[in-house]
């Protein structure tokens, strides 16, 4: 994509609602810290960002979305919004992971992002097929940490990556879940439904 294409990216995978608009070679970022409420805030934030820069939905050439790792509900919010918007607007949507943005921002191939219980997810797309979960003490200076960068840095990187990757053959974004779900089916027998 040429650098002057109009790209809108957003992310709700962490404790924030963040968006960036790449317009005429400049990227404008908004990050609002919030532990919950991203589903209610996301579309309003996107509308405000577009209006602030005199842009409309019909002006967009591509969408970018944070696909994880991160909060399960937050991932679902942003990915479903991106897929719906892309379908309705007829533009490509690009899934961008926290590993992608960390690697883009840093100088190292191996990246590490926070995981539950004081652990880290480590990933090197050149040598691994999937991220691995490890203890913090196992991560060395050979790894770029996602926490070395701000949410604004990640949004700027997401806009750049989206502009580079978006084309008509871009597959629909899908969530990046790097661990198995914590929930399990109920062990109780379901009620018998009488005819």
SULUR-V144934 format. One record per residue. N is the residue number from 1. SS is DSSP state (A for helix, B for strand, O for the rest). Layout:
n = (N & N)
ss = (SS & SS)
This chain:
n = (1 & 2 & 3 & 4 & 5 & 6 & 7 & 8 & 9 & 10 & 11 & 12 & 13 & 14 & 15 & 16 & 17 & 18 & 19 & 20 & 21 & 22 & 23 & 24 & 25 & 26 & 27 & 28 & 29 & 30 & 31 & 32 & 33 & 34 & 35 & 36 & 37 & 38 & 39 & 40 & 41 & 42 & 43 & 44 & 45 & 46 & 47 & 48 & 49 & 50 & 51 & 52 & 53 & 54 & 55 & 56 & 57 & 58 & 59 & 60 & 61 & 62 & 63 & 64 & 65 & 66 & 67 & 68 & 69 & 70 & 71 & 72 & 73 & 74 & 75 & 76 & 77 & 78 & 79 & 80 & 81 & 82 & 83 & 84 & 85 & 86 & 87 & 88 & 89 & 90 & 91 & 92 & 93 & 94 & 95 & 96 & 97 & 98 & 99 & 100 & 101 & 102 & 103 & 104 & 105 & 106 & 107 & 108 & 109 & 110 & 111 & 112 & 113 & 114 & 115 & 116 & 117 & 118 & 119 & 120 & 121 & 122 & 123 & 124 & 125 & 126 & 127 & 128 & 129 & 130 & 131 & 132 & 133 & 134 & 135 & 136 & 137 & 138 & 139 & 140 & 141 & 142 & 143 & 144 & 145 & 146 & 147 & 148 & 149 & 150 & 151 & 152 & 153 & 154 & 155 & 156 & 157 & 158 & 159 & 160 & 161 & 162 & 163 & 164 & 165 & 166 & 167 & 168 & 169 & 170 & 171 & 172 & 173 & 174 & 175 & 176 & 177 & 178 & 179 & 180 & 181 & 182 & 183 & 184 & 185 & 186 & 187 & 188 & 189 & 190 & 191 & 192 & 193 & 194 & 195)
ss = (O & O & O & O & O & O & B & B & B & B & B & O & O & O & O & B & B & B & B & B & B & B & B & O & O & B & B & B & B & B & B & B & B & O & O & O & O & A & A & A & A & A & A & A & A & A & A & A & A & A & A & A & O & O & O & O & A & A & A & O & O & B & B & B & B & B & O & O & O & O & O & A & A & A & A & A & A & A & A & A & A & A & A & A & A & A & A & A & A & O & O & B & B & B & B & B & O & A & A & A & A & A & A & A & A & O & O & O & O & O & B & B & B & B & B & O & O & O & B & B & B & B & B & O & O & O & O & O & O & O & O & B & B & B & B & A & A & A & O & O & O & O & O & B & B & A & A & A & O & O & A & A & A & A & A & A & A & A & A & A & A & A & A & A & A & O & O & O & O & O & O & O & O & O & O & O & O & O & O & O & O & O & O & O & O & O & O & O & O & O & O & O & O & O & O)
